[in-house]
Amino acid sequence: MTQDQISERTLDHIRALNDIAHQRGQSLAQMALSWALRDKRITSVLIGASSVAQLEENLAAAGHSGFTDEELAAIDRHAVEAGINIWAASSAR
């Protein structure tokens, strides 16, 4: 992503989501995985790990997928479309 793709509004949402994650004792990446895993309709979640440490961090999310109603409401307020198209440059070729 380039600097012009990131607005202060988008950063505010990311910071708020990061704060929710830290209050849960998770990294933002772990919370994102936990959020996806909480839904029984989702049968698998793809993760990307380039090291054992990243794999261990991702796996730690599996055991922490319970959310309070307040956490889910806060996540819904901040997990909004940012209008970022990371594929625009490669699609223009």
C-alpha positions in Angstrom: 0.0 0.0 0.0 1.1 3.5 -0.7 0.9 6.5 1.6 -1.8 8.1 -0.5 -4.1 5.1 0.0 -4.1 5.6 3.8 -6.3 8.4 5.2 -6.3 9.6 8.8 -9.9 8.3 9.0 -8.7 4.8 8.1 -5.9 5.0 10.6 -8.3 6.0 13.3 -10.4 2.9 12.6 -7.3 0.7 12.7 -6.1 2.3 15.9 -9.6 1.7 17.5 -9.6 -2.0 16.4 -6.1 -2.4 17.7 -7.2 -1.0 21.1 -10.1 -3.5 21.2 -7.6 -6.3 20.4 -5.2 -5.2 23.1 -8.0 -5.0 25.7 -8.8 -8.7 24.8 -5.1 -9.6 25.2 -4.6 -10.2 21.5 -2.7 -8.6 18.6 -4.9 -7.1 15.9 -4.0 -10.1 13.6 -5.1 -12.5 16.3 -8.4 -10.7 16.9 -9.1 -10.7 13.1 -8.6 -14.5 13.1 -10.7 -15.0 16.2 -13.5 -12.8 14.8 -13.6 -15.0 11.7 -13.4 -18.3 13.7 -16.3 -17.3 16.0 -18.8 -17.9 13.2 -19.8 -21.6 13.0 -20.6 -21.2 9.3 -17.0 -20.6 8.6 -15.2 -23.9 8.2 -11.7 -22.6 7.7 -9.6 -19.5 7.9 -6.5 -19.0 5.7 -3.5 -17.7 7.5 -0.1 -16.5 6.2 2.9 -17.2 8.2 6.5 -16.8 7.2 8.0 -17.9 10.5 7.3 -20.3 13.3 6.6 -17.3 15.6 3.9 -16.0 13.2 2.4 -19.5 13.0 2.3 -19.7 16.8 0.7 -16.2 17.1 -1.9 -17.2 14.5 -2.7 -20.5 16.3 -3.1 -18.7 19.6 -6.2 -17.0 18.1 -8.0 -20.3 17.8 -8.6 -20.6 21.5 -9.8 -17.1 22.1 -12.8 -16.7 19.8 -15.4 -15.6 22.3 -16.6 -12.0 22.0 -18.9 -9.9 24.2 -21.8 -8.1 22.5 -20.0 -4.8 23.3 -16.8 -6.0 21.6 -18.7 -7.0 18.5 -20.6 -3.7 18.4 -17.3 -1.8 18.7 -15.7 -3.9 16.0 -18.7 -3.3 13.7 -18.3 0.4 14.2 -14.7 0.4 13.1 -14.4 -2.5 10.6 -15.6 -0.5 7.7 -14.8 -0.3 4.0 -11.8 2.0 3.5 -12.1 2.2 -0.3 -8.6 0.9 -0.7 -8.0 -1.1 -3.9 -4.6 -2.8 -3.5 -5.0 -4.4 -6.9 -5.4 -1.1 -8.9 -1.8 -0.8 -10.0 -1.5 -4.3 -11.2 -5.0 -4.2 -12.8 -4.0 -1.2 -14.9 -1.3 -3.0 -16.7 
